[in-house]
Amino acid sequence: MKLPQGRLRKSRVVTDPREPLAELLDRGVTGYAVFEPQDSLLLDADGRGVVTFNDGVPVVAYHTGTDRGGPPALADLAVPGPYHISVYELDGTDLATVHEVEELRVPPGMPAERLAGDPALADSTRRAASDERPTGPETESGDHHGAVEAFLDDEEKIEAIQKQARQEAKQRAAEWGFNET
């Protein structure tokens, strides 16, 4: 997915994507946000997520590492934080072509649900969506679990999460003295 360079509004590391998603909605930003998950930040893993917004409402999602768009891209991006998030403002006409690509589109509330785990933010986002976009619960699940199935089919991602959890458990055990004899 190619996007024109927007004007950088904000760039920071967050532990939870809820705050920037809520801020984009509150400010009615048109443009895009680049999400770099901790895998990219800490482990030099490939892949960033890009979510475009029209008046603060998400329209399309794309993951550069997996080359997938739409709900599967959000599944690829839904990993524990932190995230480095860069927000770029862009004129809506510059995004029109990308917003027409059906395979990249996401229901308005899905990023808030999948990335931030925030049903209230998802409801607010659906209410803010234009009348032309379907926003009901049936559209949020798309193909009825498509993003979840895509995530569960990604064995590398599951293995990476398991490896990270084991490393964190070993570190905590050492910190708490459980390894001492």
C-alpha positions as CSV (number, residue, x, y, z in Angstrom):
1,M,0.0,0.0,0.0
2,K,1.5,3.3,-1.1
3,L,0.5,6.5,0.7
4,P,1.7,10.0,0.1
5,Q,3.8,11.5,2.9
6,G,1.6,13.3,5.4
7,R,2.5,16.0,7.9
8,L,3.8,14.4,11.1
9,R,1.5,15.3,14.0
10,K,2.8,13.1,16.7
11,S,5.3,10.3,17.2
12,R,5.7,8.5,20.5
13,V,5.9,5.1,22.3
14,V,2.8,3.9,24.0
15,T,2.0,0.7,26.0
16,D,-1.6,0.8,24.9
17,P,-2.9,1.9,21.5
18,R,-6.2,3.0,23.1
19,E,-5.0,6.5,23.8
20,P,-3.9,7.4,20.3
21,L,-7.0,5.8,18.8
22,A,-9.2,7.8,21.1
23,E,-7.2,11.0,20.4
24,L,-7.5,10.5,16.6
25,L,-11.3,10.1,17.0
26,D,-11.7,13.1,19.3
27,R,-9.7,15.4,17.1
28,G,-11.3,14.1,13.9
29,V,-7.9,13.5,12.2
30,T,-7.8,12.6,8.5
31,G,-4.6,10.8,7.7
32,Y,-2.9,7.6,8.9
33,A,-1.1,6.1,11.8
34,V,1.9,3.8,11.6
35,F,2.0,1.2,14.4
36,E,5.4,-0.4,15.1
37,P,4.9,-3.2,17.6
38,Q,7.5,-4.2,20.2
39,D,8.7,-7.0,17.9
40,S,9.9,-4.3,15.5
41,L,11.2,-2.1,18.2
42,L,13.1,-4.6,20.2
43,L,13.7,-7.6,18.0
44,D,14.2,-6.0,14.6
45,A,11.3,-8.0,13.3
46,D,9.7,-7.0,10.0
47,G,6.4,-5.4,9.9
48,R,4.5,-2.3,10.7
49,G,0.8,-1.7,10.7
50,V,-0.8,1.3,8.9
51,V,-4.3,2.4,9.7
52,T,-5.9,5.2,7.7
53,F,-8.5,7.5,9.2
54,N,-11.2,9.8,7.8
55,D,-12.4,12.3,10.4
56,G,-10.9,10.1,13.1
57,V,-12.7,7.0,12.0
58,P,-10.5,4.0,10.8
59,V,-11.0,3.1,7.1
60,V,-8.3,0.7,6.0
61,A,-5.5,-1.4,7.6
62,Y,-2.4,-2.9,6.1
63,H,0.5,-4.9,7.6
64,T,3.9,-4.4,5.8
65,G,5.5,-7.6,7.2
66,T,2.7,-10.0,6.1
67,D,1.4,-8.0,3.2
68,R,-2.1,-8.5,4.4
69,G,-4.9,-5.9,4.6
70,G,-8.2,-5.5,6.3
71,P,-9.1,-7.5,9.4
72,P,-6.1,-10.0,8.9
73,A,-3.8,-7.0,9.1
74,L,-5.2,-6.0,12.5
75,A,-4.7,-9.6,13.6
76,D,-1.1,-9.4,12.6
77,L,-0.7,-6.1,14.5
78,A,-2.6,-7.3,17.7
79,V,0.4,-8.1,19.9
80,P,1.3,-6.9,23.4
81,G,2.7,-3.4,23.5
82,P,4.7,-1.2,23.6
83,Y,4.0,0.4,20.2
84,H,5.8,3.3,18.5
85,I,3.0,5.2,16.9
86,S,3.5,8.0,14.3
87,V,0.4,10.0,13.3
88,Y,0.4,11.8,9.9
89,E,-2.2,14.2,8.7
90,L,-3.2,14.1,5.1
91,D,-5.9,15.5,2.9
92,G,-8.8,13.2,2.5
93,T,-8.6,13.4,-1.3
94,D,-5.0,11.9,-1.1
95,L,-6.5,8.8,0.6
96,A,-9.5,8.3,-1.6
97,T,-7.8,5.7,-3.9
98,V,-6.6,3.6,-1.0
99,H,-10.0,3.9,0.8
100,E,-11.7,2.3,-2.3
101,V,-9.7,-0.9,-2.0
102,E,-12.2,-3.3,-0.5
103,E,-9.6,-5.9,0.7
104,L,-8.0,-3.2,2.9
105,R,-11.1,-1.9,4.5
106,V,-12.0,-2.5,8.2
107,P,-15.2,-1.9,10.0
108,P,-15.0,1.4,12.0
109,G,-14.9,-0.1,15.5
110,M,-12.6,-3.0,14.7
111,P,-9.2,-1.3,15.4
112,A,-10.5,-0.2,18.9
113,E,-11.7,-3.7,19.7
114,R,-8.7,-5.7,18.3
115,L,-5.8,-3.4,19.1
116,A,-7.0,-1.6,22.2
117,G,-9.6,-4.1,23.5
118,D,-11.9,-1.2,24.2
119,P,-15.6,-1.9,23.3
120,A,-16.7,1.6,24.5
121,L,-14.2,3.3,22.1
122,A,-15.4,0.9,19.4
123,D,-19.0,2.0,20.0
124,S,-18.0,5.7,19.9
125,T,-16.1,5.1,16.7
126,R,-19.1,3.4,15.1
127,R,-21.3,6.3,16.1
128,A,-18.9,8.7,14.5
129,A,-18.7,6.8,11.2
130,S,-20.6,8.3,8.3
131,D,-24.0,6.9,7.4
132,E,-22.6,5.4,4.2
133,R,-20.4,2.9,6.1
134,P,-21.9,-0.2,7.6
135,T,-21.2,-0.2,11.4
136,G,-23.3,-3.0,12.9
137,P,-22.0,-5.9,14.9
138,E,-22.3,-8.2,11.9
139,T,-19.8,-6.1,9.9
140,E,-17.4,-5.9,12.8
141,S,-16.7,-9.6,12.6
142,G,-16.5,-9.4,8.9
143,D,-16.4,-13.1,7.9
144,H,-17.4,-14.1,11.5
145,H,-14.0,-14.6,13.1
146,G,-11.7,-13.9,10.1
147,A,-9.1,-11.9,12.1
148,V,-9.1,-14.5,14.9
149,E,-8.7,-17.4,12.5
150,A,-6.0,-15.5,10.6
151,F,-4.1,-15.0,13.9
152,L,-4.5,-18.6,15.0
153,D,-3.3,-19.8,11.6
154,D,-0.1,-17.8,12.0
155,E,2.2,-20.3,13.7
156,E,5.2,-18.1,13.7
157,K,3.3,-15.3,15.6
158,I,2.0,-17.8,18.2
159,E,5.5,-19.3,18.6
160,A,7.0,-15.8,19.0
161,I,4.4,-15.0,21.7
162,Q,5.1,-18.2,23.5
163,K,8.8,-17.6,23.4
164,Q,8.4,-14.1,24.7
165,A,6.2,-15.4,27.5
166,R,8.7,-18.1,28.5
167,Q,11.5,-15.5,28.6
168,E,9.5,-13.1,30.7
169,A,8.5,-16.0,33.1
170,K,12.2,-17.0,33.5
171,Q,13.2,-13.4,34.1
172,R,10.5,-13.0,36.8
173,A,11.4,-16.3,38.4
174,A,15.0,-15.2,38.6
175,E,14.0,-11.8,40.1
176,W,11.8,-13.4,42.7
177,G,14.5,-15.9,43.6
178,F,12.7,-19.1,42.5
179,N,15.8,-20.3,40.7
180,E,17.9,-20.3,43.8
181,T,18.7,-23.7,45.5
